[in-house]
Amino acid sequence: MRTVPDAESIALVAIDKYIGEGFNFPRLDTMMLTMPAAAEGNIEQFAGRLHRDYETKKEVIIYDYVDSHIRVLEKMYHKRLRTYKKIGYEICNNIIVEKQNANTIFDIDSYEKVYEKDLLEANKEIIISSPGLNHAKVDAFVKLIKHRQEDGVKLTVITLNPEGYPEEKIEDTKRLVEILENYGVKIKLQEHMHEHFAIIDEEIVWYGSMNFLSRAKADDNLMRVKSKDVAQELLEISYG
């Protein structure tokens, strides 16, 4: 590999056991992850193969994927996303951004202001997929988007059917659904779901492990992208 001139491209195909500690080829600047992986140490080690100084290297890129149709693979992706954020990566999808900066990884401490600004800038429609609901998040949501709704923005919430909750939570969850409906929010109840996303105006997409209308966990993460294709794919998952 070292005999290939810098002016020519080179591609290396390898399995993880051969590019771990001890492997050093500084010229590499791009990695395409094609098999599921989740362990933070492994992801840091794989990415570390790109973090070697080389005269012609200006940036490093990791191509990852998420299979949102298979829950276990989706969870593995969210774990990788946390690691990417930790080691300083940002999302890139070659789309020109017109509103706020897109293509960013957020956590529980950094997402709220940007997310709320997106909601307040909505012009046509907001669709939120949140399996869980709680009073604090639902109340904050309806108050935040009241004026956008008055301006004609359509609101839809996709969530789990309250009848599927533990018995002690059924009535409380039904009341939350009623609150949303009383505020003019269209509700789509699902018997089974695990998707967490928000779509604003059919192109701004928030996607990750966080319940937008329920309690967030300390290790939750979200990515924000501007992509009509991603928005459409997520809607196809929810609406069939």
N, C-alpha and C positions, 0 to 999 in steps of 0.2 A: 504493500500500500504506500509505503514511503517513497517509492520510485515514481508515483503518478505526479505529473507537474501540477502546480497550483492552478494553472489555466484550465485544467480539465476537472470535471466533476468525478466524485468517487462515492459509491454507496456501499455500506457495510451492513450485512445481514447477520444477526447474532442472537443467541439466547442469553438470558440473564447471567448464567454461570460463567460465561466467557468475557463479560464486560464489567466485571466487578472490580474489587480492589486489585491493583497491580496492572490493570489495563490502561495504557496511556497512548493516545493518538490525538495530539492537540488540534489537528486540523478539523476535526468534527465540529460542526456548528448546528446540526439539525438532528432531532431524534423523532422517529415515528413509533409511538407505542401501539402495538397491534394485538397484545394479549392482556387480559385483566391482571391488575396488580394493585395492591392497596397499602402495603406496609410502608410507613414513612421512611424508614431507613433505606429500603430498596429504591424508592423513588428519588431520594436525595442522592443515592449512589449513582443511579442511572444518569440523572441530570448532571452530576459532577463530572461525567466523562466529557461533557460539552464545555465545562468551565475551566478550560486550559488556554493560556495565552498563545496566540498565533498571529503572525504578522498581518495576514489578510482577513482576520476574523473581526467583524464589527458587531454582530449580534448573534444570539443563540435562540433557536425556536424548537419547541416541543409540540408535535401534533398528537393530540389525544382524542378520545372519542367517548361518548356516553350512550349506552343502550338503555334508554328510559323505559323500554318495554319489559325489561327483566330487573326486578327489584334488587337482587343481590349485586348485579353489575352496576346498577345506578348508585348504590351505596358505596361501592368501591371507588367509583368516579368521584363522589363527594369527598372521600378521604384523600384522594390524590389532589383534589382542588385545594384542600387545606394546606397540603405540603407545598404546592406551587406558590401559594400566597406567602407562606413562611419563608421561602427561599428567594422571593422577590420577583416572581413572574407576573405578567399581566396577560389578559386575553387579547388576541388579535384576530380579526376576521376580515381585514381589508375593506371595511365599510366606512365611508365618510360620515362623521357624526355632526348633526345639525343642532341638537339641543345640548344636553350635558355630555360630558365625556363618557363614552360607553366602553365596553370591553374591559371591565375591571372586576376583580374579586373582592368581595366584601365579607365582613364577619358581623357578629351581633353588635359590636360597638361602632361600626363605621357605615352601616347601610342606611340607617333610618332617614337622615336628612335628604340624601339623594333620592331615595325611594319615594318619600313624601312629595318632593319637588316634581318627580315624574307624574305622580297622581294628579297634582294640582295643575300640571301643564297639559293634561289629557284634553283632546279636542273632540273625540268621537266615542271611544269605548274603553272600558276597563274590565278585564276578565281576571278573576283571582281564583286559583285552585289551592284550597287550603283544607286538607282533610280534617283538621281540628278547629274548634271555635272556642273562644272564651270571652267573658264579658268585657274585660279591659280592652282587648284588641278590637272587638266588634264596635264598642262605643266610640273608640278613637277613630275608627275607619269611617263610620257614618257621619261623624262631625266634620272630619277632614274633607270629605268629598261632597258635602251637601251643596256647596255653591257650584261645583262642576256639574252636578246632577241637574241643578236648576237651569244651567246653561245648555242642557240637552245631552250631556254625556251619558251613554248607556252603561249600566253596571250589572255585572253577572258574577256570582260566587258559586263555585263548584265545591261541594263538601260532602262528607259522609252522611248517610241517612241516620238521623238520631236513633232510629229503632235498632241500629246495630251497635249502639253504645252499651256499656254495662248498665244494668237496670237503674242504679242510683243516679245516673247521669242523663237518662233519656229525656225527662221532662225539662231539665235545665237547658239542654241542647236544643230542644224544640222551641223554647222561648227565644233563644238566640236566633234561630232561623226566622221566627216570626218578627223579631225586631228588624232584621235585614229586609224582609218582605214589606213591612210597614213603611220602610224608607224607600220603597220602590226598587229594591235590588232584586233582580231575577235570580232565583235559586235553582241549581241543578243538583239533585241528590244522587249520590252514587252508592251502590252497595259495597263496592270494593274500589280502593284507589290508594295511591301512594305519591302521586305527583304534587310537587309544591312549585307553583309558578305564578307570576303575574304578567299579563300582557296589556300594554297600553298602546292604543291606536294601531293595533295589528302589527307593530314592529319593535317597540321597546320591550324587551323580555328580561324579566328577573326569574332566575331558575336556581334551585339548590335544595338544601335539606330543611329549610326553615318554614314553619307554619306561619303564613302571613297574618292569620286571624286567630292565632292561639299562642301559647307560651313558647318562646324560643329557648333553645339550649345553648350553653356556653360555647360548644364546639360547632354550632351551625355555621354554614357558609352559603353565600349566594354569588352568582355571577350575573353581570348585567351586560347584555349585548343588544345591538340594534340589527335585527334581521327578520324580514318577513317570512323567510323560509323556516327559520327556527320556530317562529310563532305559529305558523301553519301546522308544522309537525306536532307540536304540543297540543294544539286544538284537535287534531285528528285522533290523538291518543284518548282525549277526554270525551270526544263526541262520536268517535267511530267513523 
